[in-house]
Every structure is written in C-alpha cells, then in structure tokens.
Amino acid sequence: MAWFKRSKEGITTSTKDKKETPDGLWHKCPTCKTVMSTDDHAQNLAVCPNCNHHDRLSAAEYFDVIFDNQKYTEFSKGLYSGDPLKFEDTKTYPDRIKATQEKTGLKDAVRTVYGKMNAQQIVVAAMDFRFIGGSLGSVMGEKIARAIDKAISLKCPIMIISKSGGARMMEAGLSLMQMAKVSAKLSQLSDAGLPYISFLTDPTTGGVTASFAMLGDINISEPNALIAFAGPRVVRETIGRDLPDGFQRAEFVMEHGFLDFIVERKNLKEKLTQTLSMFKN
C-alpha cells in the first residue's frame, strides 16, 4: 500500500505549513458563476463580462461613475435617526442604527451630493442598500427633500438613485409620511421647471416604488433590476398562480410602460447627459 502513503521526505500534511489563499482575490458571478479577479470586476463597474449581471454598487461607487473626475460635494451629512417610537425587536432601534453606522461608515441609507456631470451641474441622492436595506425613514425623506431644495437653488436637475427594500418598520407611520413629503417636494421642482430623473436599481421595492421612484420626468433602470411593490413570493401566494418569466424585472416593467429605457452602467453617464439635453430649453 505504499502508493497510498506519502513516503517522500519533505511532504507534509501539517496545517501549519499549508498556504492559505487570501480572501477577496476572486469574485464569482451570482448568476452565471463566472469567476474573475476582484480587480477586473471593479474595473468593469461590477458588471459580469459573461452574462452582463449588474452587481449592487454603493452610493459612493455610483458617484464615481457619474461625476467628472470623481469630484462632488456632499451635504446634509450629519443627519441620523432618532427613536420617537421607542422601537425594539431583537435589539433597540438606536443600537441597530449605531451598529449599522459602525459597519458601513454611513449615517443613514441615502447620501446627497452635487457636482458636474460632463460639465453640467446635477444633484444626486443615492440610496445605499447596506444600511438597513436602503429603507425609507424620516432621515432619508428629509435628506431627499433638502436635495430637491438644493437643485431648485442651483437651478439644475436632480437624480434619485433608488435601491430600497421599502419603508423602515422601526419608524412606522413616520416612514410612510416620507412618501408624501418627497412627492410634494418633487411638485415644487416641477413648478420650477427643473427635470427629475428617477434611476431604479436592484432592488427598488415597497413604499419607494409606490411613490417618488415612479414619479420621474424620465424613469430609467439598470438591466434585470427587481422593481416591485410587493415581492414575487408575496404576489405568487396572494394570487395563487405561477408568475410570468422575468416578472417584476426591469425588462418586464419597461414592456408594460413603467420605464422609459434601460441603461447599462458603462453607458450611464453619457446616456444621462443626452437625456438631460432634451430639457435644456
């Protein structure tokens, strides 16, 4: 049985001599399972070169895609949620907020900035799914309202990048009020004759979809993004039947008239510039 044993000197199975591969060198596409280096994945804007799956980006990564020389100015940075309802589930709401802030480096689920995109001034409010699922709470509503005010004062367009699981249950009715608040602010933007681009990314669901995400002068999305009010599982259980292929994905939503176009991430900046040029007069 010598063939079964390691008989040569210098060969060892000791775990202390085993060389481990560092984490984070490789990325596997969740759709087609293609493996690529994390550097290649990042350079391709987190898009799979094989199947075109668009992975989720943080707010900061979207800003880098959109703004000239990756330069922008952030405002309303210091806002964070209170606890008016004294909410507690597995932990208190303030403890959950603090833990999420420490983990993500964010104050809340949206960041608001302004800068130049192909030399054109624009305000951008971008949600970040890492912060409690990009949930809509009083801080998000207030920051987006202030972003609309900023766009009005600068006399420039605004784009809201939606990526949300819906209303934040820890704030109950206060969360739902933000749907009306932002929608009313968008009415003021319209009165000022300024365009609003709604950019729906994966996933855009719940109260965000049911309000301002669908109120854009132009509604756009990334390929295959989930866009829904209630998720596919809830709908399937409610109606008691199987759903069509691609149900609630961006292509399905556009086919049924709720989107103006779908844009790949690599073309986003140029497509936005072309779109906003239609509003210049």
Secondary structure, 3 states (H helix, E strand, C coil): CHHHCCCCCCCCCCHHHCCCCCCCCEEECCCCCCEEEHHHHHHCCCECCCCCCECCCCHHHHHHHHCHHHCEEEECCCCCCCCCCCCECCCEHHHHHHHHHHHHCCCCCEEEEEEEECCEEEEEEEECCCCHHHCECHHHHHHHHHHHHHHHHHCCCEEEEEEECCECHHHHHHHHHHHHHHHHHHHHHHHCCCCEEEEEEEEECHHHHCCHHHCCCEEEECCCCEECCCCHHHHHHHHCCCCCCCCCEHHHHHHCCCCCEECCHHHHHHHHHHHHHCCCC
